[in-house]
Amino acid sequence: MKKIESTGIVLDADNIDTDQIIPAKFLKSTLREGFGEHLFANWRYKENGEPNTDFALYRYERNSAVLIAGNNFGCGSSREHAAWAISDYGIRAVISSQFADIFKGNALNNDIIPIELSEDEVKLLMRIVERNPQIKIHIDIEKQSVRINESGVEFFQTFQIDQLKKKFIMEDIKDLEYMLSIKSDIEAFEQTHVL
């Protein structure tokens, strides 16, 4: 995956923790599939199980692959299921002004791009998407940029990403595959650095 072009979902709330992303009662599987239907379940559904149509996931396009959220996204417990739920729902990038470190690592390990922008930039992006939910957000992973340039609206910012994780996402390889591909280098290093 080198680029994401999608509409966005605005979730204007700070301190969204992993229990809000995927409530603990749904952590009954170690398989990565099936968690998307429970993403933000306590906000997304009413107590009787019916959809809460006022919630953000119902106000924006279902196939939106970009989530724009408030500050300190993914705080709380270190459950990787939060990243699984986001990925299983179809979200490929989360934009926030700050991420919890463990969530950021889990996101990258699950091919989700955590994009940190300033609070002002995130708020501006939220306003743009709220005004026009159909507007496309263009994320270029190789160039590490977020851009909107449609209907007189211009937005452009760059972001930082761990370079090894970027390589993994762009080349669609996993950590273990990469380690196996450099096995001979690792063995050579071990031979020259024996204690």
C-alpha positions, 0 to 999 in steps of 0.5 A: 500500500503506497497511497490512500484516497478516501473520504473521512470520518470525524470523531471529535473527541479526545482521550479515546482509549482502547476500551472505547475502541473495542470494549473488553466484552468483545475480546474473546478471540485471538483471530484478527477477523470479526472485530470491525462490527464491534468497533466503538460498540458502546457509542455505536449501539444503543443499550437495546442493540439498535444503531445509534445513528447520531454516532460518527460511523453512521454520519459518514460513508461506510467505506471511508478509510480515514478516521480523524480523531481528537488528541491522545488517541488509543490511550489506555490498555495495550490491547492489540484488538483495538488496531484489529477492530479498526483494520477489520472495519476498513480504516487504513489511516487514523489522524490525530494530534497525539497517539499512545505509543503502544497503540501507534506500534500496534497500528503500524503492525496492522497496516494502519497509518497513524498520522500525527498532525498539530492540533490546529491542523487536525481541527482544520481537517475536521472542519473541512470534512464536516462541511463536505463529507464527500471530499477526498483525503489523499495520503501518500505514504511514500511522500509522508503527506496528507492532502486535500485539493478539491473545490477550492479547498487546499490542505497539505501537511507532511507527517513522520513515520518509522522508516522500517514500518513504512517499508513493511507497509509499502512492500506488504511484508511482515516483521518475521518475513523481513527478519528471515530475509536478512537471516544471513546478515544476522548470522554473520553479525552474531559470528563477529559479536560472540560474547 
